[in-house]
Amino acid sequence: MKHTLFVAAMAALAASTAFAEYPEKPVTIVVPFAAGGPTDKVARDLAEALRKPMGNATIIIENVGGAGGTLGATKVAKAAPDGYTLLLAHAGISTAPALYRNLQYKTLEDFEYLGMVNEVPMTLVSKPTLPANSYAELVKWLEANKGKVNLAHAGLGSASHLCGLMFQSTTKMEMQTVPYKGTGPAMTDLIGGQVDIMCDQTTNTTGQIESGKIKAFAVTSKARLKTPVLAKLPTLDEAGLKGFNVTIWHAMYAPKGTPKAVLEKVNTALKAALKDADFIKREEALGAVIVSDARVNPVEHKKFVESEINKWAPVIKAAGQYAD
Ligand code: ASP
């Protein structure tokens, strides 16, 4: 008995000293969407803010897009639990269980929860050549072009897919949906006019709206936004889609079994990064809201994700959406 206790104590000590210097090599943050999109943007800005509090670590962003973010999340769920592979995911991690029949991970069981990062509203945007200049004109155009309208999204369960789905069901207008590995490449096609409309996070659309490369018709949040270029846009609720309210959150995860000492270090670094003045400025300029310390909490975040899974499951079931 004494011997077993001694061995266990030595093993615990070895584990804690083994990770005392973490990180000793570059840390990879997997982004489950293509480069150039909103999740990628948040991850790259966050990596910058995390570098110092992570002991001047080199942080690499790896884009693993596809299947609405589930390929990237699978990669992290199956990665070595050593703190060198982390995940920056969005709300899609809570919709995937209801959408994907053969999901290769369990959202609530296969990750260590690190905490939430921010909340980002979405915007309803179109190609620049679409001949509408207000939400009312957009609706008229959509009606006149019934059966021919293409809506771009980042795969089943992605934010753009869910927002687009809600838009179609609230307006009772069916569109052809075009999936991408992320709304980065979808944005390129929207600008080029290959697709007609899209619902995407403000972190990807603000700059393009400002430079006139795309048109914007409404925001998806309950209240209007403060960011100057977005402030003039009506909410979809105001525009007539009563109760429409979609805001996307981003959060960080590690593979299940990552040592506690590492999780604590990353969590502390994350809290510090979210107070970085440059990061805050960049996020606010793009309409994102950084969460308070209370939400950068593994236990709270896990409870929140559980409530999100329960919130979305019946909506997705009712919409008859699923993938194998
Ligand atoms: N905005 C995308 C989505 O619809 C994801 C991305 O490319 O970041 O979920």
Residues whose N, C-alpha, C, O or C-beta is under 5 A from the ligand:
A	BS01	LIG	F33 A34 G37 P38 T39 D40 A154 S158 A159 S160 H161 G182 T183 G184 Q201
